[in-house]
Structure formats: C-alpha cells, structure tokens
Amino acid sequence: MLGIGWIVSFFIFNGWAIVQEVHNSGHNTLGQLLTYSDAHSCKQGILLNDYNIGGYILLVSRQRVFIDGRGPQLPLGDGQTLLQAYDQIVESPATKVGPLLTYYGISRVLMEQSTLDSSVTAGFRSFLTHSSAWYQVSPSGTAVLYQSTSCLPKSD
C-alpha cells in the first residue's frame, strides 16, 4: 500500500520535472505565455488548457485551469466527467465548439501546438482560428494562447 508521503513526493517530483523541462527548453514559450496571461489576460472565466500542462500551470501561475491530472474523472453536474467534457470540447466539430466554451465559462485557451496540429482537434482549431469571437494572442510556437473577445478592454 502506498503511503501519502510517497504520493505527495510523486506529484512534487513530477511537477518539478515538468517545470525543469519547460524552463530548460530553448523556446520557453509556455512559460512566457503564462507570464503574459497572468499579467494581461482577463481574470473572469476559465483557462482551457491542454490536459498535459494543467499541473504545470497550477505550479507556476494563478490561472483557473479547466483540467489537470488531479481529478479527470470527477463528475460534473451534467452527468459527464471532467475528462469527457474536455474531450467533447477539443474533439467537437467547429460548429459546436463555441457553445461548449460558453457553457463551461472558458475565456482563454492555452494549448500545445502539437495538440492543435492533431487531426482529432481539427474542428476545435478551425473554430479558434476563424471565429470573430476569439483571437490568437501569441504566434504559433510550442504553445498557443487564444482569448475571447469578451476579454478585450471596453472602450468608453
């Protein structure tokens, strides 16, 4: 039987490994995007993030993430698990993505470029790229940040 100390050590070690990997990569794009997002993004709403980077975001940022490795099977009020909801959003055809982002209160999207390049997420990528309600904050790199136009400063 695993003790709680081992479990905590496992998560701390894995989180540190991810932090080191991202910070030691030459581009550091994910870290730069999180720094930008912390300073300039709207604070309302949730950040829809790549499942693989949710734990890293929690370690280095104050963002409210949609999903991380701690509880992907948690039930939501609509009968789905968190992981099923995540899959539904990123694997939906473009016509269904907007209503899902609104339903879950998502105002920012941070995904690894490799996830967006996948054929499984083609509808999701198409929606973010072509919707007038969303804009790309960062150039394509190792990760990409999109933000809802509802986050733009209001002009008086």
N, C-alpha and C positions, 0 to 999 in steps of 0.2 A: 504494500500500500504506500502511495506517495504521501509524504508529509507536506504541509502547507509551505514550509520553508523551501522545499525543492521547487514547488510550483511557482512561488514568488521569484526565486532565483532564476528559473527558466525564463519567465517573462522579462525580467530585468536584463538578463544576458541577451536574449533575442532582440529586445528593443535597442540595447546598446550596439549590437552587431549591425542593425539596420541604420542607426544613426551614423556609425562609423563608415558604412558602405556609401551612404549618400554624401556625407561630407568629404570623403576621400576621392569621390569620382571627380573627374576634371571639370565637369559642367556645373554641378551643384544646382541644377535648375530647380529641382523640387524644393530645396531649402530656400532658394531665392524667391520662388513663387509663394511659399508660406510666409516669408518675411513681408513681402509685398501685400499679400492678402490680409495679414494681421493688421497692417498699418492703413490700408486703403480700401478694403472691401467693406461693403455694408455689413452691419452687425446683425441685422434681422435675418432669419432664415437659417437653413442648414447647409453645410458643405457636403455635396455628394462627391464622395471620394472613391478612388479605386480601392477595392477590398484589401489589396496587398499593402497599401500605405496608410491605412487608418490608424494603426498602432503608432507608427512613426509620427503622424500628425499630432496625435494626442501627447506624445513625448515632448515635442518642440513648439507647439502652438496652442493658442487659446480658441481654436476653431471648434464649433459644434459639428462633429462628423456624423455622417449618416450610418456608417458601418465600420467596424473594426473587428479584430479577431476574438474579442472577449465574449460576444454573445450573438453570433449569427443565427442561432436557432431560437432566439427569443420570439415569442408570439406577439404579433401586432393586433390591434383591435379589429382589423378587417379579416381575421382568420388566416393570414399568411404569417410566415416567419420573416424576420428581417432580411435573411439571405434571399428568400423567394421574392420579396419586394425589390431588393437590389437587382436581382436577375431580370425581373419584369421590366424595370426601368431601362437598363442598359441593353437589353435584348429586344426591345419593342420596335415595331416599325415607326418611322418618323412621325406619322400622324397621331400616335398615341403617347409620345414622349412628353409633350407639353403639358397635357392634363395630369400626367403622373407626377411631374416635377411640382406642379402647383398643389396637388393633393398632399404630397409629403412635405410641403413647405421648403423646398430647395431653392436657394437663391444663387448658389455658386457651385461650380463643378470643377474638380481637380482630378485629372486622370493622367495616368502614364500614357505616353504616345503609343506604346505598343498595344495597349488595350483599345485605344481609339482606332488603330490600324487594323484590328481584327475584323473579319467578315461578320462575326457574331454581333458586333456593335455597330454595324453599318447604318441602321436606322437612327440610332442614338446620335452618332457622329453627324449624320445628314441633318438632323433637326438642329443641333447646336450650331452647325456651320451656316445654315440657310434661314434660320428663324430671325425675324426682326426683333423678337423679344429677348434675344441673347446675343452677347458679343464676346469675342475672344480677347482676353486681356493680355495674354502672352503669346509670343511667336511659338511655333512648334519647336519642340526640343525633346528632352527626355520626359517632360510632363507638360500639360497644357491646362491653363486656367480659363474658364468661361465664367461670365457673370450675367445675371439677369439685368435687363434694362431698368427694372424696378429699383435697382440699387444705385442708379445714376443720381447725382445730386439734383435736387429740384431747383429750377430757376424761378425766381420771383417775378 
